[in-house]
Amino acid sequence: MKNEKKKLVKLLEKSVEAIPKSEIGLMFSGGVDSTLLALLMKKVKLDFKCYFAYVKMNSNPRDLGYAKEIAERYFLKLEEIGIEIKEAEENLKKTIKLIHNLSPVYLGASLPFYTACAAAKKQGAKKIVSGIGADELFAGYARFFESKNLEEDCRNAFEKMLENEALHCRAIAEHFGLELCTPFLDEKIVEFALSLPNRMKIVGGKNKFILRETAIEIGLQKKFALRKKLAAQYGSNTDKAIAKLAKTKGFKRKSVYLESLSKQKNPGNMKQHSKTRAESRLGALFSGGKDSCLALWEMKKQGFGIACLISMQTKNPDSHMFHKPDDKILELQSRAIGITLIIGNTLGEKEKELKDLKNLIGRAKKEFNLSGIVTGALFSNYQKERIEKIAEELGLKVFSPLWHKKQWDVMKELLQEKFEFVFTKIAALGLDENWLGKRITGKEIKILGELDKKMGLNIAGEGGEFESLVLDAPFFKNRIVLCETEKIMRNEFTGELKIKKAALTEKTPLT
């Protein structure tokens, strides 16, 4: 396990180092996850405050004592945010509107996060760091002790977390204008954790074993590293508060009480919120591929206004940041969509290309009076973190509606929403020249799934297995047809589709 612990520390340090250096708040419970992050953030010299949010009841929550003791022992700046039960109810109403979930469990966990974000924003924070994901990745829940297939159960729990808690945290953070940082959700950490053998996750009645041992390795005392932490809703008194509020209001069940809060809407505010979205001016980072197009469509469906498409042309075919779409095709897509395209150029030299991107986004902000940008990021922290840093420097919000969506779900959604797209580049075993220019349907996605099982091919192309081009989508006013193409193969499984001639045509139903 020694090598695995070293690797985990290295991965976590790298993930933490990617957090912009100042004005940071850390959700802190005194548990091993948030404490490990705090120690690593301190090690890489980040300037941050820890936030412990709770509801004031007859007695303080047990986790508060641990949080205070750890903060004192390791010289951490700790902000204790205790709210009265009346304020808890008001915050519950606001949280319900943000996360659209009435589960007592999810609301109980989201309430302290909402409260901490409100306090952090008030104190000038621009980023909020959360340790979500650690329990699912490293088998932190009690139910994992009874698991008959720990690997599968961890994976399923992780995917469920992405669909619930991660989205809840993101919605709350964005509400306060905070950038959400989730070190445990770094793609390489996820891959590492899900590949660990079960014996490194649960040992002798201790869960999250490798995580606890890693914390001890970097200096956390055993009494802190090995202690059993309560779930957020219990460790912060929020579950008790919800139960007391339900009883006081005459409800027998917490769920019925929370449902009653959801019905207390203010039509004027809701109408104003929709108006604000419609009047927003966002620039969509646009490659012409499936992810950037789907992200744009997701934002349009939510009522946001898209003012322009932003595309960077790189001369480096191996750029980590950008695809290399044909500018003539991008212009056709722009005309088909009916949104202005702004194009920039870069040599594609690592890090220098980020300056070029910043200049391009800055130009777009000035020309189109942008308030934010949209990205099609799925799992690439490399791209997402650099875009967020640029946006922060330019005073823009970042919207990543596809972030950590299950890749199967992304592909299914493309088909359900009637996107027409083809592969323009391939670079993976199992993909030959027949895939180039071929319209992707349910049949092709099923084959990609089989290749994933056999060879580990990423069905969404996140590993560079392919690049795509969208020819039609729900928001296209015209459809693109490829009139003349040429397939250029470098070897049996690597090649690209050169588009010599393309045109716009009237939209007709696809067969």
PLY file of the C-alpha trace (Angstrom):
ply
format ascii 1.0
element vertex 511
property float x
property float y
property float z
element edge 510
property int vertex1
property int vertex2
end_header
0.00 0.00 0.00
3.02 2.26 0.40
3.22 3.06 -3.31
-0.52 3.68 -3.52
-0.37 6.14 -0.60
2.45 8.04 -2.28
0.51 8.16 -5.53
-2.65 9.37 -3.77
-0.76 12.18 -2.01
0.80 13.23 -5.31
-2.56 13.23 -7.11
-4.29 15.18 -4.33
-1.46 17.72 -4.13
-1.69 18.29 -7.87
-5.46 18.69 -7.69
-5.20 21.12 -4.76
-2.42 23.11 -6.46
-4.80 23.77 -9.36
-7.05 25.86 -7.07
-6.46 29.60 -7.68
-4.28 30.92 -4.88
-6.41 33.29 -2.79
-9.91 34.21 -1.54
-10.75 30.57 -0.80
-13.26 29.04 1.57
-13.12 25.38 2.59
-16.17 23.42 3.77
-14.79 21.95 6.98
-16.29 19.30 9.23
-13.25 18.02 11.11
-13.59 14.71 9.27
-10.71 13.06 7.47
-11.76 14.28 4.00
-11.90 18.02 4.69
-8.96 17.86 7.13
-6.77 16.11 4.57
-7.64 18.81 2.05
-6.90 21.53 4.61
-3.46 20.10 5.37
-2.61 19.78 1.69
-3.90 23.28 0.93
-1.71 24.59 3.72
1.25 22.60 2.42
1.00 24.20 -1.03
0.62 27.63 0.65
-2.96 28.45 -0.31
-4.61 31.31 1.58
-7.96 29.99 2.85
-10.50 29.93 5.66
-12.33 26.88 6.97
-16.12 27.18 7.39
-18.17 25.06 9.78
-21.91 25.83 9.46
-24.53 24.48 11.85
-27.93 25.14 13.42
-27.98 26.24 17.06
-29.95 23.74 19.13
-29.91 22.69 22.81
-26.38 21.36 22.33
-23.62 22.00 19.83
-23.08 19.34 17.13
-20.35 16.85 18.00
-18.37 17.63 14.82
-17.93 21.24 15.91
-15.71 20.17 18.80
-13.46 18.18 16.50
-13.35 20.99 13.94
-12.24 23.48 16.61
-9.64 21.11 18.07
-8.13 20.33 14.66
-8.11 24.00 13.64
-6.24 24.90 16.84
-3.84 21.97 16.57
-2.89 22.65 12.92
-3.20 26.45 12.94
-6.16 26.66 10.57
-8.39 29.74 10.32
-11.86 28.51 11.31
-15.13 30.40 10.91
-18.00 28.98 12.99
-21.32 29.88 11.36
-24.13 29.09 13.78
-27.67 30.07 12.77
-30.92 30.12 14.70
-33.70 27.71 13.76
-35.81 30.49 12.18
-32.95 31.39 9.85
-32.52 27.68 9.09
-36.11 27.59 7.81
-35.53 30.62 5.58
-32.36 29.05 4.22
-34.22 25.80 3.59
-36.73 27.62 1.39
-33.91 29.19 -0.63
-32.03 25.90 -0.88
-35.11 24.06 -2.17
-35.42 26.56 -5.02
-31.79 26.01 -5.95
-31.46 22.22 -5.81
-35.04 21.22 -6.75
-34.95 18.28 -4.34
-37.24 17.70 -1.34
-35.40 14.75 0.18
-34.69 15.37 3.91
-31.30 13.72 3.41
-30.21 15.92 0.51
-31.65 19.09 2.02
-30.11 18.28 5.39
-26.71 18.00 3.72
-27.21 21.03 1.46
-28.35 23.43 4.19
-24.91 23.76 5.89
-23.32 24.17 2.47
-25.76 26.99 1.63
-25.10 28.64 5.00
-21.33 28.37 4.64
-21.39 29.71 1.06
-23.45 32.71 2.19
-20.91 33.49 4.92
-17.89 32.89 2.67
-19.28 35.20 -0.01
-19.98 37.89 2.59
-16.37 37.68 3.75
-14.99 38.12 0.22
-14.37 34.53 -0.88
-14.46 33.76 -4.59
-13.92 30.00 -4.39
-15.46 27.32 -2.17
-13.70 23.97 -1.80
-15.66 20.81 -1.00
-14.55 17.27 -0.22
-17.55 15.67 -1.94
-16.83 12.38 -3.65
-14.42 10.93 -1.09
-17.03 8.79 0.67
-18.19 7.24 -2.60
-14.72 6.72 -4.07
-13.11 5.27 -0.95
-16.10 3.38 0.57
-16.87 5.82 3.38
-20.48 4.88 4.11
-21.52 2.25 6.67
-23.53 0.38 4.04
-20.31 -0.50 2.23
-19.38 -2.88 5.07
-22.19 -5.19 3.91
-21.32 -4.89 0.23
-20.95 -8.07 -1.79
-19.47 -6.22 -4.75
-17.63 -3.22 -3.31
-16.13 -2.10 -6.60
-19.51 -1.92 -8.33
-21.23 -0.35 -5.31
-18.59 2.39 -5.06
-18.92 3.14 -8.75
-22.73 3.26 -8.55
-22.62 5.47 -5.46
-20.16 7.81 -7.18
-22.37 8.13 -10.26
-25.41 8.83 -8.07
-23.44 11.48 -6.20
-22.60 13.23 -9.48
-26.31 13.35 -10.32
-27.31 14.72 -6.92
-24.88 16.18 -4.35
-22.41 17.49 -6.95
-25.16 19.27 -8.87
-26.64 20.61 -5.62
-23.29 22.06 -4.54
-22.68 23.58 -7.95
-26.14 25.21 -8.03
-25.64 26.72 -4.57
-22.09 27.92 -5.29
-23.16 29.53 -8.57
-26.05 31.24 -6.77
-23.50 33.07 -4.60
-21.13 33.68 -7.50
-18.57 31.27 -6.04
-16.37 28.94 -8.04
-16.82 25.38 -6.77
-13.57 23.42 -6.40
-13.83 19.66 -5.84
-10.33 18.12 -5.57
-11.60 14.54 -5.08
-13.48 14.75 -8.39
-10.31 15.25 -10.38
-10.41 12.76 -13.25
-7.11 11.10 -12.31
-8.14 10.72 -8.65
-11.48 9.20 -9.69
-9.72 6.75 -11.99
-7.16 5.87 -9.30
-9.76 5.38 -6.53
-12.11 3.23 -8.60
-9.22 0.99 -9.64
-8.05 0.31 -6.06
-8.52 -3.22 -4.71
-11.17 -3.60 -2.01
-8.55 -4.47 0.63
-7.30 -0.88 0.49
-10.73 0.62 1.16
-12.10 -1.47 4.04
-9.72 -3.09 6.53
-10.52 -4.50 9.97
-13.75 -2.59 10.40
-12.26 0.70 9.17
-13.62 2.28 6.00
-11.76 4.74 3.73
-8.65 2.92 4.96
-6.15 4.19 2.38
-7.45 7.75 2.76
-7.08 7.61 6.55
-3.60 6.08 6.31
-2.60 8.74 3.79
-3.78 11.46 6.18
-1.66 9.93 8.97
1.28 9.76 6.58
1.22 13.53 6.01
0.93 14.34 9.73
-2.69 14.03 10.90
-2.97 12.50 14.38
-4.58 9.06 14.47
-7.40 10.16 16.77
-8.55 12.54 14.03
-7.72 10.36 11.02
-9.46 7.24 12.35
-12.52 8.74 14.01
-15.98 8.01 12.64
-17.56 11.19 11.31
-21.29 11.81 11.19
-23.05 12.57 7.92
-23.31 16.32 7.24
-26.98 16.55 8.23
-26.25 14.99 11.64
-22.88 16.60 12.25
-24.35 20.08 11.74
-27.69 19.66 13.60
-29.64 20.31 10.38
-31.55 17.02 10.56
-32.58 17.82 14.14
-33.62 21.30 13.06
-35.76 20.00 10.20
-37.41 17.47 12.53
-38.13 20.17 15.13
-39.53 22.56 12.52
-41.77 19.84 11.11
-43.11 18.99 14.57
-43.64 22.66 15.49
-45.58 23.25 12.26
-47.80 20.22 12.89
-46.32 17.83 10.33
-45.79 14.17 11.19
-43.11 13.65 8.57
-40.12 15.79 7.60
-40.76 15.16 3.91
-44.30 16.58 4.10
-43.02 19.66 5.93
-40.33 20.25 3.29
-42.91 19.83 0.54
-44.97 22.58 2.19
-41.95 24.91 2.04
-41.57 24.26 -1.69
-45.08 25.60 -2.32
-44.33 28.96 -0.72
-43.27 30.67 -3.93
-43.02 34.33 -4.82
-44.29 34.65 -8.43
-42.70 38.08 -8.81
-39.25 36.81 -7.91
-39.61 33.77 -10.16
-40.62 35.98 -13.08
-37.70 38.33 -12.42
-35.29 35.36 -12.27
-36.46 34.14 -15.70
-36.15 37.66 -17.09
-32.60 37.95 -15.76
-31.61 34.71 -17.46
-33.12 35.76 -20.78
-31.30 39.10 -20.62
-27.94 37.49 -19.78
-25.29 37.58 -22.48
-23.11 34.49 -22.58
-20.36 33.51 -24.97
-20.22 29.80 -25.84
-16.75 28.27 -26.22
-17.35 26.45 -29.46
-15.48 23.72 -31.33
-18.40 22.57 -33.49
-18.34 19.18 -31.76
-21.04 17.38 -29.78
-20.05 18.60 -26.29
-19.85 22.32 -27.04
-23.11 22.14 -29.01
-24.93 20.18 -26.29
-23.71 22.59 -23.58
-24.95 25.53 -25.64
-28.35 23.84 -26.05
-28.59 23.09 -22.31
-28.09 26.77 -21.50
-30.61 27.88 -24.13
-33.18 25.47 -22.66
-32.62 27.06 -19.25
-33.50 30.44 -20.75
-30.02 31.97 -20.98
-29.16 34.24 -23.88
-26.17 33.24 -26.05
-24.59 36.32 -27.62
-21.71 34.75 -29.56
-19.72 31.62 -30.36
-16.04 31.73 -29.39
-13.60 29.44 -31.20
-9.84 29.17 -31.03
-7.92 27.89 -34.05
-4.69 26.15 -33.08
-1.75 25.20 -35.27
-0.80 22.46 -32.82
-2.69 19.22 -33.55
-1.68 17.86 -30.12
-2.97 20.81 -28.08
-4.38 19.84 -24.65
-6.79 22.78 -24.76
-8.27 22.93 -28.24
-9.53 20.79 -31.10
-8.61 21.95 -34.59
-11.92 22.47 -36.40
-12.11 23.81 -39.96
-12.92 27.53 -39.78
-15.13 27.26 -42.89
-17.24 24.60 -41.16
-17.42 26.75 -38.02
-18.72 29.63 -40.10
-21.36 27.35 -41.66
-22.43 26.23 -38.19
-22.60 29.86 -37.06
-24.91 30.66 -39.97
-27.00 27.54 -39.31
-27.42 28.49 -35.64
-27.88 32.21 -36.26
-25.29 33.30 -33.67
-22.19 35.37 -34.49
-18.85 33.54 -34.47
-15.63 35.11 -33.21
-12.40 33.24 -34.04
-8.93 33.57 -32.54
-5.61 31.99 -33.51
-2.83 30.38 -31.48
0.35 28.46 -32.17
-0.83 26.00 -29.54
2.25 26.23 -27.32
1.43 24.98 -23.81
0.40 27.76 -21.41
1.04 30.45 -24.08
-2.16 29.32 -25.75
-3.96 30.30 -22.55
-2.87 33.93 -23.04
-4.25 33.75 -26.57
-7.54 32.35 -25.23
-7.73 35.06 -22.58
-7.21 37.73 -25.24
-9.95 36.17 -27.40
-12.47 35.89 -24.55
-11.58 39.43 -23.45
-12.27 40.68 -26.97
-15.59 38.81 -27.04
-16.54 40.27 -23.65
-15.90 43.79 -24.90
-17.61 43.37 -28.28
-20.68 41.50 -26.99
-20.90 42.83 -23.42
-20.68 39.30 -22.00
-21.48 38.37 -18.40
-20.28 34.76 -18.65
-19.06 31.90 -20.81
-20.30 28.37 -21.46
-18.01 25.34 -21.71
-18.71 21.79 -22.83
-16.28 20.30 -20.28
-17.14 16.76 -19.14
-14.25 15.47 -17.04
-11.13 17.37 -18.09
-9.99 19.35 -15.05
-7.03 20.59 -17.10
-9.32 22.51 -19.46
-11.99 23.49 -16.95
-9.64 24.91 -14.32
-7.72 27.00 -16.84
-10.89 28.38 -18.38
-12.24 29.24 -14.92
-9.01 31.04 -14.03
-9.22 33.11 -17.22
-12.89 33.88 -16.59
-12.17 34.98 -13.02
-9.46 37.35 -14.23
-11.90 38.81 -16.77
-14.79 39.06 -14.29
-16.94 36.47 -16.06
-19.02 33.61 -14.72
-18.45 30.09 -16.06
-21.26 27.65 -16.85
-20.37 23.99 -17.41
-23.76 22.24 -17.71
-22.27 18.88 -18.73
-19.66 18.73 -15.96
-19.36 15.15 -14.64
-22.50 13.96 -16.40
-22.32 10.22 -16.99
-20.86 9.73 -20.45
-23.52 7.21 -21.39
-26.12 9.83 -20.50
-24.43 12.47 -22.66
-24.48 10.18 -25.69
-28.09 9.16 -25.06
-29.14 12.77 -24.63
-27.59 13.68 -27.98
-29.77 11.08 -29.65
-32.90 11.94 -27.67
-32.51 15.61 -28.58
-32.05 14.62 -32.26
-28.49 15.85 -32.72
-26.94 14.71 -35.97
-23.18 14.32 -35.68
-20.30 12.45 -37.30
-16.74 11.57 -36.34
-14.10 13.68 -38.08
-11.05 12.17 -36.37
-10.32 8.78 -34.83
-7.38 7.52 -32.75
-8.27 4.30 -30.95
-8.16 0.55 -31.36
-11.48 -0.69 -32.70
-12.20 2.45 -34.72
-11.34 2.20 -38.42
-11.91 4.44 -41.45
-15.56 3.33 -41.69
-16.26 5.50 -38.62
-15.12 8.69 -40.37
-18.06 10.72 -41.67
-20.54 8.15 -40.39
-23.70 9.46 -38.71
-23.70 8.29 -35.09
-26.88 6.50 -34.03
-27.88 4.20 -31.19
-26.22 1.31 -33.03
-22.83 3.04 -33.08
-23.10 4.06 -29.43
-23.81 0.43 -28.50
-20.65 -0.62 -30.35
-18.66 2.08 -28.53
-19.97 0.65 -25.26
-18.75 -2.82 -26.23
-15.33 -1.39 -27.13
-15.29 0.33 -23.74
-15.80 -3.01 -21.97
-13.16 -4.77 -24.08
-10.46 -2.13 -24.37
-11.37 0.75 -22.07
-12.34 3.08 -24.93
-14.09 6.20 -23.64
-17.50 6.27 -25.30
-17.66 10.09 -25.15
-14.17 10.49 -26.66
-12.77 12.15 -23.51
-9.49 10.31 -23.95
-8.94 11.67 -27.46
-10.42 8.57 -29.12
-12.36 10.70 -31.58
-13.49 14.21 -32.48
-16.98 14.98 -33.69
-18.81 17.50 -35.87
-22.47 18.46 -35.38
-24.42 18.81 -38.63
-27.83 19.46 -37.11
-29.37 20.12 -33.68
-32.65 21.44 -32.22
-31.36 25.03 -32.27
-30.01 24.86 -35.87
-32.13 26.81 -38.37
-30.48 24.95 -41.26
-28.79 21.59 -41.61
-25.21 21.13 -42.82
-24.49 18.61 -45.57
-21.03 17.33 -46.40
-20.82 17.44 -50.19
-17.25 16.25 -50.73
-14.90 14.60 -48.24
-11.68 12.62 -48.15
-10.57 10.07 -45.57
-6.89 10.33 -44.67
-5.58 7.41 -42.58
-2.21 7.45 -40.83
-2.57 3.83 -39.79
-5.37 1.28 -39.36
-6.93 3.04 -36.35
-5.84 6.69 -36.75
-7.18 9.10 -39.32
-9.26 12.14 -40.13
-12.02 13.28 -42.42
-10.98 16.17 -44.63
-14.03 18.20 -45.62
-13.51 19.67 -49.08
-17.00 21.03 -49.64
-20.03 21.55 -47.39
-23.26 23.55 -47.62
-26.40 24.55 -45.76
-29.75 23.03 -46.65
-33.33 23.24 -45.45
-34.09 21.08 -42.43
-36.00 17.89 -43.13
-36.75 15.02 -40.73
-33.98 12.43 -40.59
-34.91 8.83 -41.32
0 1
1 2
2 3
3 4
4 5
5 6
6 7
7 8
8 9
9 10
10 11
11 12
12 13
13 14
14 15
15 16
16 17
17 18
18 19
19 20
20 21
21 22
22 23
23 24
24 25
25 26
26 27
27 28
28 29
29 30
30 31
31 32
32 33
33 34
34 35
35 36
36 37
37 38
38 39
39 40
40 41
41 42
42 43
43 44
44 45
45 46
46 47
47 48
48 49
49 50
50 51
51 52
52 53
53 54
54 55
55 56
56 57
57 58
58 59
59 60
60 61
61 62
62 63
63 64
64 65
65 66
66 67
67 68
68 69
69 70
70 71
71 72
72 73
73 74
74 75
75 76
76 77
77 78
78 79
79 80
80 81
81 82
82 83
83 84
84 85
85 86
86 87
87 88
88 89
89 90
90 91
91 92
92 93
93 94
94 95
95 96
96 97
97 98
98 99
99 100
100 101
101 102
102 103
103 104
104 105
105 106
106 107
107 108
108 109
109 110
110 111
111 112
112 113
113 114
114 115
115 116
116 117
117 118
118 119
119 120
120 121
121 122
122 123
123 124
124 125
125 126
126 127
127 128
128 129
129 130
130 131
131 132
132 133
133 134
134 135
135 136
136 137
137 138
138 139
139 140
140 141
141 142
142 143
143 144
144 145
145 146
146 147
147 148
148 149
149 150
150 151
151 152
152 153
153 154
154 155
155 156
156 157
157 158
158 159
159 160
160 161
161 162
162 163
163 164
164 165
165 166
166 167
167 168
168 169
169 170
170 171
171 172
172 173
173 174
174 175
175 176
176 177
177 178
178 179
179 180
180 181
181 182
182 183
183 184
184 185
185 186
186 187
187 188
188 189
189 190
190 191
191 192
192 193
193 194
194 195
195 196
196 197
197 198
198 199
199 200
200 201
201 202
202 203
203 204
204 205
205 206
206 207
207 208
208 209
209 210
210 211
211 212
212 213
213 214
214 215
215 216
216 217
217 218
218 219
219 220
220 221
221 222
222 223
223 224
224 225
225 226
226 227
227 228
228 229
229 230
230 231
231 232
232 233
233 234
234 235
235 236
236 237
237 238
238 239
239 240
240 241
241 242
242 243
243 244
244 245
245 246
246 247
247 248
248 249
249 250
250 251
251 252
252 253
253 254
254 255
255 256
256 257
257 258
258 259
259 260
260 261
261 262
262 263
263 264
264 265
265 266
266 267
267 268
268 269
269 270
270 271
271 272
272 273
273 274
274 275
275 276
276 277
277 278
278 279
279 280
280 281
281 282
282 283
283 284
284 285
285 286
286 287
287 288
288 289
289 290
290 291
291 292
292 293
293 294
294 295
295 296
296 297
297 298
298 299
299 300
300 301
301 302
302 303
303 304
304 305
305 306
306 307
307 308
308 309
309 310
310 311
311 312
312 313
313 314
314 315
315 316
316 317
317 318
318 319
319 320
320 321
321 322
322 323
323 324
324 325
325 326
326 327
327 328
328 329
329 330
330 331
331 332
332 333
333 334
334 335
335 336
336 337
337 338
338 339
339 340
340 341
341 342
342 343
343 344
344 345
345 346
346 347
347 348
348 349
349 350
350 351
351 352
352 353
353 354
354 355
355 356
356 357
357 358
358 359
359 360
360 361
361 362
362 363
363 364
364 365
365 366
366 367
367 368
368 369
369 370
370 371
371 372
372 373
373 374
374 375
375 376
376 377
377 378
378 379
379 380
380 381
381 382
382 383
383 384
384 385
385 386
386 387
387 388
388 389
389 390
390 391
391 392
392 393
393 394
394 395
395 396
396 397
397 398
398 399
399 400
400 401
401 402
402 403
403 404
404 405
405 406
406 407
407 408
408 409
409 410
410 411
411 412
412 413
413 414
414 415
415 416
416 417
417 418
418 419
419 420
420 421
421 422
422 423
423 424
424 425
425 426
426 427
427 428
428 429
429 430
430 431
431 432
432 433
433 434
434 435
435 436
436 437
437 438
438 439
439 440
440 441
441 442
442 443
443 444
444 445
445 446
446 447
447 448
448 449
449 450
450 451
451 452
452 453
453 454
454 455
455 456
456 457
457 458
458 459
459 460
460 461
461 462
462 463
463 464
464 465
465 466
466 467
467 468
468 469
469 470
470 471
471 472
472 473
473 474
474 475
475 476
476 477
477 478
478 479
479 480
480 481
481 482
482 483
483 484
484 485
485 486
486 487
487 488
488 489
489 490
490 491
491 492
492 493
493 494
494 495
495 496
496 497
497 498
498 499
499 500
500 501
501 502
502 503
503 504
504 505
505 506
506 507
507 508
508 509
509 510
